[in-house]
Amino acid sequence: MSFQRSHCCRFLGASVLLLALAGCQQALNTEPQQFSPPAVLGHEILVRYQLPPAIPPVGLTLINRDLNLYAWRVPQGHQLAQDLQNFQRDPQIRYAEVSQIYPMEPFQVADLPDTPEAFAAEIFPKMESLWNLKTIQVPEAWKQLQNPQPVKVAIIDSGVDPQHPFLKQNLLPLEDIWNEVQGKDILRNLRDPSFNQDYQGRDGNGHGTHIAGIIQMVANQGKPEGPIQILPIKATNLEGATDAHLLTQALQRAMDKDAELINLSIGTVGLRNPSGSQALKDMVALVQTKGIAIVAATGNESQRSRSAVARISAPAFYEGVISVGAVTDQLQIADYSNGGPEIELVAPGGGSKLQGGEKILSTWPTYPTLENFKLAVETLGYASTSGTSMATPHVTGTLALILSQEPHLNPTQLRARLMVTATPMVKTGFDSASGWGRLDAFKALTFKADDAN
């Protein structure tokens, strides 16, 4: 993925280096392909009423009753600008806005041997050997666990591979918001009418499965089973595109399904809309009042080597959200990692083309995704990627460990715990690049109130 600054939103994963799961490779067509474009986004209006409307206009879809928040899909023959203006003129309406779009940039791929020696057995390498887990003392944190209680973690992303051997035992049923709002996520080949790939709520990209694997590793002690449950909520198409309507509906679903944590490795720097989506901001605030912590990625638009630091993405810069930047295996701030006063801390995100260094090894779909059919990816099962997207689930997984021991903690307390136990990266304690420092899972899990004195 490019690190260039952009007004677009995207998944916050950076360049991708793919590994193969032994026995999981599949021969793919090497002929150039041409796939149908995804559904058009941005043709909906998000409307928040001052009070619950006595009779909502026909065509409005309720998103959240507490906020009186609705979505309006612009009917065929209507003009988006005109419908928006009509809503904004209505004195009963607090605000109306076009649903902000969140597209994803293409992944960049490098070659690796087909059967890397890093793999042990048929599941995964020895967890203690992974640099990212060692860096934040995850193996040491595991030794402190006592009868961990179940915790439900929602991943709002591109979906998850429900049959991945490292994930399936802890996955809850797939929630397909994309299908409910936009229709089926079907990949069609314009050069082959018989080709029809319906992902049916599964991950059609790979990003969401990679995020799930990191949370599974950290929160379930590197095992394919454990007390931490993963709730996959698909809110993007197979190209990774989404919008504010889909994300608000996904947040609502996370609340409906009693999630205790939410991972959002999605965002926008918002150069065209500096405040981001007001509806999404309101939903993020509401989620936190329900006792659910949100962890979000700062973004990858920076080029720190050229003194170009992009502002933190929305929703990561929203009030109360735990905003996560990235460090490399050399414990340096990643060149791509966005910064600003809203950042909380940093976690392993992996290196970049410029910096080099190790990336983050995690799960990848065991079936071909769009990236495979485009021949950008030729292996299945596992992948090594880098970006603030990958840093974020390290924090989410750590919070799941904490909640498994201290289920009474609220989002404010969890956020404070991370801040006070982070390893400072600057003498001043806080800066706009690293926040309060680098995540330390061991310290965060074993922190006691007396430690702050």
N, C-alpha and C positions, 0 to 999 in steps of 0.2 A: 504494500500500500504506500502511496506517496505520502511524504511528510510535508508537502507544500501547503501553505495556508490556503483556505478556501472558505467561501460563504456557504458551501454545502454542508449538510450533516451526514454522518456516516457511522458505521460500526467503528469502534475505536481500536481495531487491531492493525498492526503495521505489517511489515514485510513477512512473507510466509515461507517456511522451509519445511517440506513434508517428509515424514518418515512412513515406512510401510509396516503394517501389522503382518507378521508371518502367516502365510497361507491366505491372506485376505486380498491379494491383488487380483485384478480383473482386466482382461483384455478390452481395450476401448477402440472405437473407430478412430483411425488416424486421419480421416478425410476432414477438410474444413467444413464446419457446420454453421448454420444460420438459424438462430432461435427467435421465436416470437417475442416481442417486447412485453414487459410486465404491465399489469393494470396501471392506468393513469391515476396518480394521487393528486391531492391538492384541489379537488373539486367538491370539497365539503366545507361547511361553515360550522364552527363551534359557537354555541349560543348559551350564555348564562343569564337566567332571569333573576330579577330582584326578589320575587316571590314565586312560589309554585304557580304556574299558569293554570287557571281554572279549566280551560280546554286548550291543550297544546295544539298548535297548527298541525294539520295532517302532513306527515312526512318527517316530523321531528322524531329522533330516536333518543330515548333517555340514556344518559351515561351515568349520572350520579344524582340521587334525590336530595342528599344533604346540600349539595351545591346548586341545585336547580340547573344542572348542566346538561345540554342536549347537543345532538349533532344533526345537521341538515345536509342531505345530499342534494346538490343542485340538480333539479330535474332537466331532462332533455328539452331543449328549446329555451331554457332560462339562461340568463347571463349571470355569471358568478358575481361580478361587481355590483350589479343591480340588486341581486338578492341580499348581498352583504349590506348595501346601503339601506335597504328596507328594514333589515333587522336593527341596524345601528340607530335608526330614527325612532324606533319603538321605545317609548318611555318605560315600558315594563322590563326592558332588557338592560342588564348591567353592562355587558359588552358582547360583541360578536366579532369573530376573527376567522380568517381563512386557516384551515388546518395546515400547519407548517410541515413541510416535507423533509424527510431525513434519508437521502440516498447514500449509498456506499460506493467507495472507489474500488477498483480492481485490486486483487491480491497480487503480490509479486512472489514468484516461486523459484527456488533453487534446487539443484539436484542433490540426491543422496544415494548411497548404495541401496539396493533393493532389500537387503536383509541386514540392517545395522546391528552391530554386536551389542548395542546398548540394551536390547530387549532380553528379558529373562522369561522363560516359559512362554505361554501364549497370551498373557494378560498385560503385564506392564513391567518395566525395569524396577529394581529395588528403589523404593521411595527415598530412603536416606541418602541415596547417591545424587539426587537431583539438586542442582545448585540453588535453585530458587527456594526450595523448602529449607535447605540448610541455612541460607542467608537470613531467614526470618525466624529461625529456631523452631520450626514446626515439629521435627522429631522430638525435641526436648519437651515441647508442650504436650505431645501425646502421652508421655510418661506420667503426667500429672493428672490425667483424667480419672475420675472416680464415678462409675455408674452413670455415664452420660445419658441424658434424657433426650427424647425425640425433639427435633427442631425442623420446621418446614421452611425451605428456602425457595423463593420464586425466582426464576431466571426469565426475564423478558428479553427475547432475542429472536433468533431465526428458527427456533425449535431445537429439538434434540433427537438423536438417533435412539429410538426406544429399545432397540435390540443390541446395543453395544454391550459386550460382555463385562466391561468395567463399570457400567452405569445402570443397567436395566433393573437390578435388584432394589435400587433406591429411587427409581423414577416413579412419580405419581402419574396418573393418566394425562396425556397431552391435552393442553387447552389451546385450541386453534382460533385465536382472535382474528387472524388474517382471513380465514375462510368465512367467519361469521359476518365480517364487515365488507370484505372485498370479493368473496367467492373463492373457488378452488385455486390453489397455487399449482398450476399445471405448466410443465415445460413442454413446448411444442417445437419441432424442428421444421422450419419452412421448406427445407429441401427433401423432407421425408414425411409425407402426410400420415404414415402409419406410426410414427414416433409420438408417443403420448405418455409423459411421465408425471403422474399425480402423486405428490408427496404426502397428501392426506394428513397434514399436521406435523409431519416429520421435518427435520432440518434439511432444507434443500440447498443450503449454502455451506455449512461447516462451522461457522462462527459460534453458534449457540452450543454445539456439542463440545467445542474446545473449552468454552467457559465452564460448562457443566463438569468436565473432567477435572479442572483445577479445583473447583469447590469440593468435588468428591474426594480428591486426594487429600486436601487440607482437613476437611471436616470429618471424614470417615477413616482417618488414620491410614490412608494409603491403601485401603482395602475395597474390594468391589461390593461390600455390604457394610451396614452400620446404621446408627440411629438417626442420622441426618437425612431427611427426605428432600428430594429435588422436585419442584413443581415447574415443569417446562411450559412457558406461555409463548406461543408463536405469535409475534406481532409484526413480522416482516415477510416480504416475499422471498423467493429463492435468490434474488439479487441483493438482498439485504435492505431494500427500500421500505420505509415506513413513514408514518406521519403522526401528528399530535392526536388525531382522533383515535388511531389504533393504540397509541401508547396510553391515553387516558382510559380506554376500555380495558387494556391489559392491567393497569393499576387497579381498576375496579375489580377485575377478576381475581387478582392476588388477594384483595381484601375479602372477597366473597369466599375464597378457599382457605381463609385463615392462615395466610403466610405470615411468618414472623420476621423474615428478612427478604429484601428484594435486591437483586443484582441488575444494574442497568449499564451495560457497556455500550451505550448508544448516546449520541449527543451532537450538538451543533455549536459552532463558535458564534453563530448568529450575527454575521456582519451586516446582513440585510434586515435583521430583526433583533436588535441588541438585547432586548429583554426576553427573547425566546417566546414561547407560547404562554399566554396568560392562563389558558385553561389547563395546560399541563402543569404549570406552576401551582395553581390552586389544588389540583389533584395530588401533587407531591406533598403539599402542606397537610392536606386532609389525611393522607396515608399515615403521616407521622403522628397525628393526633390519635390515631387508632393503635398506637404502640408498635408500629412497624418501621424498622430502620431501613433506609435506602442507601445503597452504596453505588456510586457512579464514577465514571472515568473522566479525567480532565480533558482528554483529547490529544491528538497527534499532529496538530498543524504546525508545531514549532520547528525551527532549525536553529537550535541554540549555538551551534558551531559558527553560525553567521550572525549571531546576536539578534535573531528573530524569534521572539517568544510570543506565541498566540495566547489570547485570553482563554480562560477556562470555559469549557462547553456548558451549554444547558442540556440536561437538568443538573449537572454537577455543581453549578454555581448557585443553585437555589438554596434558600435558607434551610439549615438543618441537615442537608444532604451530606453524606460522608464522601468527600471529593478526593480521588486517588490519582496521583501521578506515578511515574515509572522510574525505576533505576535499572542499571545494567548489572551483569555479573561481576563487574569491577567496582560496584557500589557507587557509580557515578549517575547523576541525573541523565536520563535518556535524552538524546538529542531532540527527539520528536515530542517530548512530554510538555504539554501546556502548563502554564503557571499563572498565579495570581493570588490575591488575598484570601480567596475562598478555599484554597487547597488545605486539606487536613493532614495528609501524610503521603508517603510514597511506598511502593511495594515492587517486587520483581516484575518487570515488564519485558526484559530482554533487550538485546542490542539492536543496532540499526546497520544499514549498509555502510554508513560513514564511520561509525564507532566500532563496528565488528562486535564480536562477543557472542555468548550463548543466547539462545532464545528459550521459550517456555514450551516444554514438551507436555502435551495433553492429548485427549481423545479427539478423534475426527470421525465422521460417519463411516460405517462399514460398507456402505453402498455408494454408487456414484452420485455426486451432487452436480449442480450446474458447473462448478469449477472443473470437475472431471470431464464433463461432456464438451466443455470449451477447450479441453486439453491443457488447461493451466495447471491441473493437478492430475497426477498419474498413479497415485497410490492411495490406499484406504486404511482406516483404522486409527491412526495416530498422526499427529502433526506437531511441529515446532514452529511457533509464531511469536511475534513480538508486538507490543503496543500497550497503551494504558488500558485497553480492554482486558489484557491478560493480567495486569497488575490488580485490577479491581476485584476479581474473584478470590485472590489471596486474602484480601481484607474481609470479604464476605464469608469465606470459609472460617477465618479466625473468629469472627463474631458468632458463627454457628457453634464453634467450640465453647465460647464463653457462655452462650445461652444454654448450652447443654448442661452446664454446671450452675449457672445463676439465671434461671428463667424469669426472674422478677425484674431484670434490668430493662429500662425503657430506652428509646432511641437517643435521648440526650445523654444518659449515663453511658451508653455504649460508645458514643462519639467521644465523650470525655475520657473514657478508659483508653481508647486508642491514642489520643493526644498525649496523655500523661505518661504512657509507657513506651512511646516511640523513641528510637535511638536518634538523638539530634545529629543533623548533618552539618550544622553551622554553629558557631559559638554563641550567636544571639538566641538560639533555641528555635526560632521560627524564621522562615524566609518564604518568599513567593514561589520558589522552585521546589522545595522539599516539604513545605508545611512544617509540622512539628517534628518531622524526622522520618526514619525508616521503620516500617512495621516490625514489631517484635512479638510474635505469637506467644512465646513462653512468658514474657513479662505481662502481656495483656491478660493471659489466662490465670496467672498466679498472683496478680495484683490484689493487695488488701488495702482497705481504707487507711490503715496506719502508715502505709508506704508513702502516702502523700504528705505526711507531716515531717 
